[in-house]
Amino acid sequence: MIIITGGAGFIGSAMLWELNRNGIEKVLIVDDLGQASDGKWLNLRGLRFSDFINKNDLPILLEQNRLPKISAVIHMGAISSTTEQDAGLLMNNNYEYSKMLASWCAEHEVRLIYASSAATFGDGSSGYTDGTGSIDRLRPLNMYGYSKHLFDCWALRNGILDKAAGLKFFNVYGPNEYHKEDMTSVVFKAFNQIRDTGTVKLFRSHHPDYADGEQMRDFVYIKDCTKIMHWLIETPSAAGLFNIGTGRARTFRDLVGATFEALGKTPSITWIPMPETIRDKYQYYTCAECPNLRQKGFTEPMTPLEDGVRDYVLNYLGKAIPHLEMAGTETQT
């Protein structure tokens, strides 16, 4: 049995889809679905899993040894909002809960794959290389990134990263992010703005080295993320901190242009001021350097931006039922 925490969320449900594609159905989904109107439950429709439990029940079930034999824990459950201001909430969900799971996995010799974040790199002044070599020099710019960084440091100090894999996701886009509201990808927002108004709003640059729309990110397609995660399950010797990105930074203008192209439309961009509340915390450049991942043996190529955006727009955003699902199947619970 594989546990996926945050299993109804963006990356968690996409990982369930990946496991189903590879014939794996013995999966325990752990999450909090919130209100039905939030739509997270839709991410599970059409996918196969053994059972669902609320995230608050998992610690008790683990402590009382009331679960089937667990072969791996994929820990994607967290508060993922980079603008969350409740530090206590972030620490409870992103730090303390992760410590509990990691300790249990270490004690029971269960493979742990967990979500860290590219936000741990801060302004990038210490580089964007994966592995643990620069961890003491990293200075996250927001509390979300700090909560993730604190757990990485704890995991390193306590030997967790000798066997576990921590994943620093860069700018992930793709199906099953629909419930994330303000935290959805720029592709998702651009598609809807093009559909509704014919133009896309982008932040102006407030940095002298970057023109409007030339801010750069490493945009990575969700299907590449789940492919790497499946490889990590199959390769338990690969441990440590890994960047999950393409290794190539692209501009927001590139991303929006690819969205317009997928829709067969001429690009139209409206420039808006960046809110002052985030200007001093804004990253103008991120790019995943992945020597640790590649050295451990992952060799498959990453999806080019234009190809990933085209697949997302044409095969998901443009469909009546856009979620990842397994054709011809129904969820079994």
Contacts in CASP RR format, 6 or more apart in sequence:
PFRMAT RR
TARGET T0000
AUTHOR 0000-0000-0000
METHOD contacts of the structure
MODEL  1
MIIITGGAGFIGSAMLWELNRNGIEKVLIVDDLGQASDGKWLNLRGLRFS
DFINKNDLPILLEQNRLPKISAVIHMGAISSTTEQDAGLLMNNNYEYSKM
LASWCAEHEVRLIYASSAATFGDGSSGYTDGTGSIDRLRPLNMYGYSKHL
FDCWALRNGILDKAAGLKFFNVYGPNEYHKEDMTSVVFKAFNQIRDTGTV
KLFRSHHPDYADGEQMRDFVYIKDCTKIMHWLIETPSAAGLFNIGTGRAR
TFRDLVGATFEALGKTPSITWIPMPETIRDKYQYYTCAECPNLRQKGFTE
PMTPLEDGVRDYVLNYLGKAIPHLEMAGTETQT
1 26 0 8 1.000
1 27 0 8 1.000
1 28 0 8 1.000
1 50 0 8 1.000
1 67 0 8 1.000
1 68 0 8 1.000
1 69 0 8 1.000
1 70 0 8 1.000
1 71 0 8 1.000
2 19 0 8 1.000
2 24 0 8 1.000
2 26 0 8 1.000
2 27 0 8 1.000
2 28 0 8 1.000
2 70 0 8 1.000
2 71 0 8 1.000
2 72 0 8 1.000
2 73 0 8 1.000
2 74 0 8 1.000
2 233 0 8 1.000
3 27 0 8 1.000
3 28 0 8 1.000
3 30 0 8 1.000
3 58 0 8 1.000
3 67 0 8 1.000
3 70 0 8 1.000
3 72 0 8 1.000
3 73 0 8 1.000
3 74 0 8 1.000
4 12 0 8 1.000
4 15 0 8 1.000
4 16 0 8 1.000
4 27 0 8 1.000
4 28 0 8 1.000
4 29 0 8 1.000
4 30 0 8 1.000
4 74 0 8 1.000
4 76 0 8 1.000
5 30 0 8 1.000
5 31 0 8 1.000
5 55 0 8 1.000
5 58 0 8 1.000
5 73 0 8 1.000
5 74 0 8 1.000
5 75 0 8 1.000
5 76 0 8 1.000
5 77 0 8 1.000
5 101 0 8 1.000
6 12 0 8 1.000
6 29 0 8 1.000
6 30 0 8 1.000
6 31 0 8 1.000
6 55 0 8 1.000
6 76 0 8 1.000
6 77 0 8 1.000
6 78 0 8 1.000
7 13 0 8 1.000
7 15 0 8 1.000
7 16 0 8 1.000
7 29 0 8 1.000
7 30 0 8 1.000
7 31 0 8 1.000
7 43 0 8 1.000
7 44 0 8 1.000
7 76 0 8 1.000
7 77 0 8 1.000
8 29 0 8 1.000
8 31 0 8 1.000
8 33 0 8 1.000
8 40 0 8 1.000
8 41 0 8 1.000
8 43 0 8 1.000
8 44 0 8 1.000
9 31 0 8 1.000
9 40 0 8 1.000
9 43 0 8 1.000
9 76 0 8 1.000
9 77 0 8 1.000
9 176 0 8 1.000
9 179 0 8 1.000
10 43 0 8 1.000
10 80 0 8 1.000
10 172 0 8 1.000
10 174 0 8 1.000
10 176 0 8 1.000
10 177 0 8 1.000
10 179 0 8 1.000
10 180 0 8 1.000
10 222 0 8 1.000
11 76 0 8 1.000
11 115 0 8 1.000
11 169 0 8 1.000
11 172 0 8 1.000
11 222 0 8 1.000
11 225 0 8 1.000
11 226 0 8 1.000
12 74 0 8 1.000
12 76 0 8 1.000
12 77 0 8 1.000
13 43 0 8 1.000
13 44 0 8 1.000
13 47 0 8 1.000
13 176 0 8 1.000
13 323 0 8 1.000
13 324 0 8 1.000
14 174 0 8 1.000
14 175 0 8 1.000
14 176 0 8 1.000
14 222 0 8 1.000
14 223 0 8 1.000
14 225 0 8 1.000
14 226 0 8 1.000
14 324 0 8 1.000
15 74 0 8 1.000
15 76 0 8 1.000
15 226 0 8 1.000
15 229 0 8 1.000
15 230 0 8 1.000
16 27 0 8 1.000
16 29 0 8 1.000
16 44 0 8 1.000
16 47 0 8 1.000
16 49 0 8 1.000
17 47 0 8 1.000
17 176 0 8 1.000
17 226 0 8 1.000
17 324 0 8 1.000
17 325 0 8 1.000
17 326 0 8 1.000
18 223 0 8 1.000
18 226 0 8 1.000
18 227 0 8 1.000
18 229 0 8 1.000
18 230 0 8 1.000
19 25 0 8 1.000
19 27 0 8 1.000
19 230 0 8 1.000
20 47 0 8 1.000
20 48 0 8 1.000
20 326 0 8 1.000
20 329 0 8 1.000
21 326 0 8 1.000
22 230 0 8 1.000
25 48 0 8 1.000
25 49 0 8 1.000
25 50 0 8 1.000
25 332 0 8 1.000
26 50 0 8 1.000
26 68 0 8 1.000
27 48 0 8 1.000
27 49 0 8 1.000
27 50 0 8 1.000
28 49 0 8 1.000
28 50 0 8 1.000
28 51 0 8 1.000
28 52 0 8 1.000
28 53 0 8 1.000
28 67 0 8 1.000
28 68 0 8 1.000
28 70 0 8 1.000
29 44 0 8 1.000
29 49 0 8 1.000
29 51 0 8 1.000
29 52 0 8 1.000
29 53 0 8 1.000
30 52 0 8 1.000
30 53 0 8 1.000
30 54 0 8 1.000
30 55 0 8 1.000
30 58 0 8 1.000
30 77 0 8 1.000
31 40 0 8 1.000
31 52 0 8 1.000
31 54 0 8 1.000
31 55 0 8 1.000
31 77 0 8 1.000
32 54 0 8 1.000
32 55 0 8 1.000
32 56 0 8 1.000
33 40 0 8 1.000
33 41 0 8 1.000
34 40 0 8 1.000
38 179 0 8 1.000
39 178 0 8 1.000
39 179 0 8 1.000
40 179 0 8 1.000
42 178 0 8 1.000
42 179 0 8 1.000
42 323 0 8 1.000
43 176 0 8 1.000
43 178 0 8 1.000
43 179 0 8 1.000
43 323 0 8 1.000
43 324 0 8 1.000
44 52 0 8 1.000
44 331 0 8 1.000
45 323 0 8 1.000
45 325 0 8 1.000
45 331 0 8 1.000
46 323 0 8 1.000
46 325 0 8 1.000
46 326 0 8 1.000
46 329 0 8 1.000
46 330 0 8 1.000
46 331 0 8 1.000
47 324 0 8 1.000
47 325 0 8 1.000
47 326 0 8 1.000
47 329 0 8 1.000
47 331 0 8 1.000
48 326 0 8 1.000
48 329 0 8 1.000
48 331 0 8 1.000
48 332 0 8 1.000
49 331 0 8 1.000
49 332 0 8 1.000
49 333 0 8 1.000
50 332 0 8 1.000
50 333 0 8 1.000
51 333 0 8 1.000
52 333 0 8 1.000
53 61 0 8 1.000
55 77 0 8 1.000
55 97 0 8 1.000
58 101 0 8 1.000
59 97 0 8 1.000
59 100 0 8 1.000
61 67 0 8 1.000
62 100 0 8 1.000
62 101 0 8 1.000
62 104 0 8 1.000
70 108 0 8 1.000
70 110 0 8 1.000
71 110 0 8 1.000
71 111 0 8 1.000
72 110 0 8 1.000
72 111 0 8 1.000
72 112 0 8 1.000
72 113 0 8 1.000
72 233 0 8 1.000
73 101 0 8 1.000
73 105 0 8 1.000
73 110 0 8 1.000
73 111 0 8 1.000
73 112 0 8 1.000
73 113 0 8 1.000
73 114 0 8 1.000
74 113 0 8 1.000
74 114 0 8 1.000
74 229 0 8 1.000
74 233 0 8 1.000
75 98 0 8 1.000
75 101 0 8 1.000
75 102 0 8 1.000
75 112 0 8 1.000
75 113 0 8 1.000
75 114 0 8 1.000
75 115 0 8 1.000
76 114 0 8 1.000
76 115 0 8 1.000
77 93 0 8 1.000
77 97 0 8 1.000
77 115 0 8 1.000
78 93 0 8 1.000
78 94 0 8 1.000
78 97 0 8 1.000
78 98 0 8 1.000
78 115 0 8 1.000
78 148 0 8 1.000
79 89 0 8 1.000
79 90 0 8 1.000
79 93 0 8 1.000
79 94 0 8 1.000
79 144 0 8 1.000
79 147 0 8 1.000
80 144 0 8 1.000
80 180 0 8 1.000
80 183 0 8 1.000
81 144 0 8 1.000
81 182 0 8 1.000
81 183 0 8 1.000
82 119 0 8 1.000
82 142 0 8 1.000
82 144 0 8 1.000
82 145 0 8 1.000
82 183 0 8 1.000
83 142 0 8 1.000
83 144 0 8 1.000
83 182 0 8 1.000
83 278 0 8 1.000
84 90 0 8 1.000
84 143 0 8 1.000
84 144 0 8 1.000
85 143 0 8 1.000
87 143 0 8 1.000
90 143 0 8 1.000
90 144 0 8 1.000
90 146 0 8 1.000
90 147 0 8 1.000
91 147 0 8 1.000
91 150 0 8 1.000
93 147 0 8 1.000
94 144 0 8 1.000
94 147 0 8 1.000
94 148 0 8 1.000
94 151 0 8 1.000
95 147 0 8 1.000
95 150 0 8 1.000
95 151 0 8 1.000
95 154 0 8 1.000
98 114 0 8 1.000
98 151 0 8 1.000
99 151 0 8 1.000
99 154 0 8 1.000
101 112 0 8 1.000
101 114 0 8 1.000
102 112 0 8 1.000
102 114 0 8 1.000
102 151 0 8 1.000
102 155 0 8 1.000
102 158 0 8 1.000
102 160 0 8 1.000
102 164 0 8 1.000
104 110 0 8 1.000
105 111 0 8 1.000
105 112 0 8 1.000
105 160 0 8 1.000
105 164 0 8 1.000
106 112 0 8 1.000
106 158 0 8 1.000
106 159 0 8 1.000
106 160 0 8 1.000
106 163 0 8 1.000
106 164 0 8 1.000
111 163 0 8 1.000
111 164 0 8 1.000
111 233 0 8 1.000
111 236 0 8 1.000
112 160 0 8 1.000
112 163 0 8 1.000
112 164 0 8 1.000
112 165 0 8 1.000
113 164 0 8 1.000
113 165 0 8 1.000
113 166 0 8 1.000
113 167 0 8 1.000
113 229 0 8 1.000
113 232 0 8 1.000
113 233 0 8 1.000
114 151 0 8 1.000
114 164 0 8 1.000
114 165 0 8 1.000
114 166 0 8 1.000
114 167 0 8 1.000
115 148 0 8 1.000
115 166 0 8 1.000
115 167 0 8 1.000
115 169 0 8 1.000
116 148 0 8 1.000
116 149 0 8 1.000
116 151 0 8 1.000
116 152 0 8 1.000
116 166 0 8 1.000
116 167 0 8 1.000
116 168 0 8 1.000
116 169 0 8 1.000
116 241 0 8 1.000
117 144 0 8 1.000
117 145 0 8 1.000
117 148 0 8 1.000
117 168 0 8 1.000
117 169 0 8 1.000
118 128 0 8 1.000
118 168 0 8 1.000
118 169 0 8 1.000
118 170 0 8 1.000
118 171 0 8 1.000
118 218 0 8 1.000
118 243 0 8 1.000
118 286 0 8 1.000
118 288 0 8 1.000
119 140 0 8 1.000
119 141 0 8 1.000
119 142 0 8 1.000
119 144 0 8 1.000
119 145 0 8 1.000
119 148 0 8 1.000
120 138 0 8 1.000
120 140 0 8 1.000
120 145 0 8 1.000
120 148 0 8 1.000
120 149 0 8 1.000
120 152 0 8 1.000
120 168 0 8 1.000
121 127 0 8 1.000
121 128 0 8 1.000
121 138 0 8 1.000
121 140 0 8 1.000
121 168 0 8 1.000
121 286 0 8 1.000
122 138 0 8 1.000
122 139 0 8 1.000
122 140 0 8 1.000
122 141 0 8 1.000
122 145 0 8 1.000
122 283 0 8 1.000
123 139 0 8 1.000
123 141 0 8 1.000
123 283 0 8 1.000
124 283 0 8 1.000
124 285 0 8 1.000
124 286 0 8 1.000
125 139 0 8 1.000
126 134 0 8 1.000
126 137 0 8 1.000
126 138 0 8 1.000
126 139 0 8 1.000
127 134 0 8 1.000
127 289 0 8 1.000
128 243 0 8 1.000
128 286 0 8 1.000
128 287 0 8 1.000
128 288 0 8 1.000
128 289 0 8 1.000
129 243 0 8 1.000
129 289 0 8 1.000
129 291 0 8 1.000
129 292 0 8 1.000
130 168 0 8 1.000
130 241 0 8 1.000
130 242 0 8 1.000
130 243 0 8 1.000
130 288 0 8 1.000
130 289 0 8 1.000
130 290 0 8 1.000
130 291 0 8 1.000
130 292 0 8 1.000
130 293 0 8 1.000
131 240 0 8 1.000
131 241 0 8 1.000
131 242 0 8 1.000
131 292 0 8 1.000
132 152 0 8 1.000
132 156 0 8 1.000
132 161 0 8 1.000
132 240 0 8 1.000
132 241 0 8 1.000
135 149 0 8 1.000
135 152 0 8 1.000
135 153 0 8 1.000
135 156 0 8 1.000
135 241 0 8 1.000
136 153 0 8 1.000
138 149 0 8 1.000
140 146 0 8 1.000
140 148 0 8 1.000
140 149 0 8 1.000
141 281 0 8 1.000
141 283 0 8 1.000
142 281 0 8 1.000
152 161 0 8 1.000
152 166 0 8 1.000
152 241 0 8 1.000
154 160 0 8 1.000
155 161 0 8 1.000
155 164 0 8 1.000
155 166 0 8 1.000
161 239 0 8 1.000
161 240 0 8 1.000
161 241 0 8 1.000
162 239 0 8 1.000
162 240 0 8 1.000
163 236 0 8 1.000
163 239 0 8 1.000
164 239 0 8 1.000
164 240 0 8 1.000
165 232 0 8 1.000
165 238 0 8 1.000
165 239 0 8 1.000
165 240 0 8 1.000
165 241 0 8 1.000
165 242 0 8 1.000
166 240 0 8 1.000
166 241 0 8 1.000
166 242 0 8 1.000
167 225 0 8 1.000
167 228 0 8 1.000
167 229 0 8 1.000
167 242 0 8 1.000
167 244 0 8 1.000
168 241 0 8 1.000
168 242 0 8 1.000
168 243 0 8 1.000
168 244 0 8 1.000
168 288 0 8 1.000
169 220 0 8 1.000
169 225 0 8 1.000
169 244 0 8 1.000
169 245 0 8 1.000
170 217 0 8 1.000
170 218 0 8 1.000
170 219 0 8 1.000
170 220 0 8 1.000
170 243 0 8 1.000
170 244 0 8 1.000
170 245 0 8 1.000
170 246 0 8 1.000
170 286 0 8 1.000
170 287 0 8 1.000
170 288 0 8 1.000
171 185 0 8 1.000
171 186 0 8 1.000
171 217 0 8 1.000
171 218 0 8 1.000
171 219 0 8 1.000
171 220 0 8 1.000
171 286 0 8 1.000
172 185 0 8 1.000
172 220 0 8 1.000
172 221 0 8 1.000
172 222 0 8 1.000
172 225 0 8 1.000
172 244 0 8 1.000
173 185 0 8 1.000
173 186 0 8 1.000
173 187 0 8 1.000
173 188 0 8 1.000
173 219 0 8 1.000
173 220 0 8 1.000
173 221 0 8 1.000
173 222 0 8 1.000
173 309 0 8 1.000
173 312 0 8 1.000
174 185 0 8 1.000
174 187 0 8 1.000
174 188 0 8 1.000
174 221 0 8 1.000
174 222 0 8 1.000
174 223 0 8 1.000
174 308 0 8 1.000
174 312 0 8 1.000
174 316 0 8 1.000
175 222 0 8 1.000
175 312 0 8 1.000
175 316 0 8 1.000
175 317 0 8 1.000
175 322 0 8 1.000
175 323 0 8 1.000
175 324 0 8 1.000
176 222 0 8 1.000
176 323 0 8 1.000
176 324 0 8 1.000
177 183 0 8 1.000
177 184 0 8 1.000
177 185 0 8 1.000
177 188 0 8 1.000
177 222 0 8 1.000
178 184 0 8 1.000
178 188 0 8 1.000
178 322 0 8 1.000
178 323 0 8 1.000
185 219 0 8 1.000
186 252 0 8 1.000
186 255 0 8 1.000
186 256 0 8 1.000
187 219 0 8 1.000
187 255 0 8 1.000
187 259 0 8 1.000
187 309 0 8 1.000
187 312 0 8 1.000
187 313 0 8 1.000
187 317 0 8 1.000
188 317 0 8 1.000
189 200 0 8 1.000
190 200 0 8 1.000
190 255 0 8 1.000
190 256 0 8 1.000
190 259 0 8 1.000
190 260 0 8 1.000
191 259 0 8 1.000
191 263 0 8 1.000
191 313 0 8 1.000
191 317 0 8 1.000
191 318 0 8 1.000
193 199 0 8 1.000
193 200 0 8 1.000
193 201 0 8 1.000
194 200 0 8 1.000
194 259 0 8 1.000
194 260 0 8 1.000
194 263 0 8 1.000
194 265 0 8 1.000
198 265 0 8 1.000
198 268 0 8 1.000
199 268 0 8 1.000
199 269 0 8 1.000
199 270 0 8 1.000
200 256 0 8 1.000
200 259 0 8 1.000
200 260 0 8 1.000
200 267 0 8 1.000
200 268 0 8 1.000
200 269 0 8 1.000
200 270 0 8 1.000
201 269 0 8 1.000
201 270 0 8 1.000
201 271 0 8 1.000
201 272 0 8 1.000
202 212 0 8 1.000
202 213 0 8 1.000
202 252 0 8 1.000
202 253 0 8 1.000
202 256 0 8 1.000
202 269 0 8 1.000
202 270 0 8 1.000
202 271 0 8 1.000
202 272 0 8 1.000
203 213 0 8 1.000
203 215 0 8 1.000
203 252 0 8 1.000
203 271 0 8 1.000
203 272 0 8 1.000
203 273 0 8 1.000
203 274 0 8 1.000
204 212 0 8 1.000
204 271 0 8 1.000
204 272 0 8 1.000
204 273 0 8 1.000
204 274 0 8 1.000
205 211 0 8 1.000
205 212 0 8 1.000
205 213 0 8 1.000
205 214 0 8 1.000
205 215 0 8 1.000
205 274 0 8 1.000
205 284 0 8 1.000
206 274 0 8 1.000
206 279 0 8 1.000
206 282 0 8 1.000
207 215 0 8 1.000
207 284 0 8 1.000
209 284 0 8 1.000
210 216 0 8 1.000
210 284 0 8 1.000
210 285 0 8 1.000
212 271 0 8 1.000
213 251 0 8 1.000
213 252 0 8 1.000
213 253 0 8 1.000
213 269 0 8 1.000
214 251 0 8 1.000
214 252 0 8 1.000
214 253 0 8 1.000
215 251 0 8 1.000
215 252 0 8 1.000
215 282 0 8 1.000
215 284 0 8 1.000
215 285 0 8 1.000
216 249 0 8 1.000
216 250 0 8 1.000
216 251 0 8 1.000
216 252 0 8 1.000
216 284 0 8 1.000
216 285 0 8 1.000
216 286 0 8 1.000
216 287 0 8 1.000
217 249 0 8 1.000
217 250 0 8 1.000
217 252 0 8 1.000
217 255 0 8 1.000
217 283 0 8 1.000
217 285 0 8 1.000
217 286 0 8 1.000
218 245 0 8 1.000
218 246 0 8 1.000
218 247 0 8 1.000
218 248 0 8 1.000
218 249 0 8 1.000
218 250 0 8 1.000
218 286 0 8 1.000
218 287 0 8 1.000
218 288 0 8 1.000
219 246 0 8 1.000
219 250 0 8 1.000
219 255 0 8 1.000
219 305 0 8 1.000
220 244 0 8 1.000
220 245 0 8 1.000
220 246 0 8 1.000
220 288 0 8 1.000
220 302 0 8 1.000
221 302 0 8 1.000
221 303 0 8 1.000
221 308 0 8 1.000
221 311 0 8 1.000
221 312 0 8 1.000
223 303 0 8 1.000
223 308 0 8 1.000
223 311 0 8 1.000
224 244 0 8 1.000
224 245 0 8 1.000
224 246 0 8 1.000
224 302 0 8 1.000
224 303 0 8 1.000
225 244 0 8 1.000
225 245 0 8 1.000
227 300 0 8 1.000
228 242 0 8 1.000
228 244 0 8 1.000
228 293 0 8 1.000
228 298 0 8 1.000
231 238 0 8 1.000
231 298 0 8 1.000
231 300 0 8 1.000
232 238 0 8 1.000
232 242 0 8 1.000
235 296 0 8 1.000
235 297 0 8 1.000
235 298 0 8 1.000
237 296 0 8 1.000
238 293 0 8 1.000
238 296 0 8 1.000
238 297 0 8 1.000
238 298 0 8 1.000
240 292 0 8 1.000
241 292 0 8 1.000
242 290 0 8 1.000
242 292 0 8 1.000
242 293 0 8 1.000
242 296 0 8 1.000
243 288 0 8 1.000
243 289 0 8 1.000
243 290 0 8 1.000
243 292 0 8 1.000
243 293 0 8 1.000
244 288 0 8 1.000
244 293 0 8 1.000
245 288 0 8 1.000
245 290 0 8 1.000
245 302 0 8 1.000
246 288 0 8 1.000
246 302 0 8 1.000
246 303 0 8 1.000
246 304 0 8 1.000
246 305 0 8 1.000
247 287 0 8 1.000
247 288 0 8 1.000
247 289 0 8 1.000
247 290 0 8 1.000
247 302 0 8 1.000
248 287 0 8 1.000
248 305 0 8 1.000
249 285 0 8 1.000
249 286 0 8 1.000
249 287 0 8 1.000
250 305 0 8 1.000
253 269 0 8 1.000
254 305 0 8 1.000
255 305 0 8 1.000
255 309 0 8 1.000
256 267 0 8 1.000
256 269 0 8 1.000
257 267 0 8 1.000
258 305 0 8 1.000
258 306 0 8 1.000
258 309 0 8 1.000
258 310 0 8 1.000
259 309 0 8 1.000
259 313 0 8 1.000
260 266 0 8 1.000
260 267 0 8 1.000
260 268 0 8 1.000
261 306 0 8 1.000
261 310 0 8 1.000
262 309 0 8 1.000
262 310 0 8 1.000
262 313 0 8 1.000
262 314 0 8 1.000
263 313 0 8 1.000
274 282 0 8 1.000
303 311 0 8 1.000
316 322 0 8 1.000
316 323 0 8 1.000
316 324 0 8 1.000
END
